[in-house]
C-alpha cells in the first residue's frame, strides 16, 4: 500500500501557498481612454493586505501612489479614482504600522488632488472633487490618530490643509461654487477641528492654529466674496463664525488661552475685527444689514 504522506504534504504546501498569495500586497490598475499614466511604488516589509487600486477613465489623467514601510496587518489602502481629462492625483503614505487610508476621487477636468501622510498610525484623509481646475493639497505628517476630508463642487476652488504632529485634527472642508479658497494649518495639535463650509463664489477662509490643545473652530460662508481670517496661537480657544451675504469680512486673532469669539454677519460689506490677546475674554458680534463695522480689542 502506497503512503499518502507525499499527497498530504503537497496539499498542505498548496494551501499554504494560496494563503500567502492572498495575503500579499496587491496593486490593481485599470485605465480606459488615451494618454493616462499611473505610477506605483510599494516598499513593504512582511505584511498582510496593504493594497493600492487606481482607476482612470478618460484622457491624459495621471496617478501616483507610494506606500513605504507599511508593517501593518490590515488596511493601508490607497484608492485613486479619476474620470475626465487631465486630472492629477497623488497619494503617499510612508511609514505605518496601523490602518491608513488615502483615497482621491476626481470627476471633471484639470483637477489636482494630493494626499501625503508620513509616519502614520491610523489616519484617514479623503479628497473628492468634481468640476474643473479644483486643487486640494493635504498633508498630515506625524499623526497618532487623525482625520480630514475635503470636497469641492464647482470650478477653480482651492483647499490647502496641513496638520503636523497631530493626534486628532479634522478640517472637513466643503466648498460649492467657483473660485473659493480655504487654507488651514494646525501645527502641533492634540484635538482640533477647523470645519469650513463655503457655498457660493469667491469666498476665502484662512485659519492658523499653532500649539493647539482642544481649540474649536467653525466657519460657514454663503454668498460671494466673503473673507474669514482666523489665527489662534493659544490653547482652549473657541471661534465660531458665520457669514451670509456678499463681501463681508471677519478678521480674528486669539492668543493666550480660554478666549471665545462668536461672530455672525448677515448682509453685504460688513466687517468684524476682533483681537483677543490675553486670557478669558468673550466677544459676541451680530451684524445684520450692510456696511456695518465692529472693532474689538481685548488685552
Secondary structure by P-SEA (a helix, b strand, c coil): cccaaaaaaaaaaaaaaaaaaaacbbbbbbbcccbbbbbbbbbcccccccbbbbbbcccbbbbbbbbccccccccbbbbbbbcccbbbbbbbbcccccbbbbbbbbcccbbbbbbbbccccbbbbbbbbcccbbbbbbbbcccccbbbbbbbcccbbbbbbbbccccbbbcbbbbcccbbbbbbbbcccccccbbbbbcccbbbbbbbbccccbbbbbbbbcccbbbbbbbbcccbbbbbbbbcccbbbbbbbbcccbbbbbbbbcccbbbbbbbbcccbbbbbbbbcccbbbbbbbcc
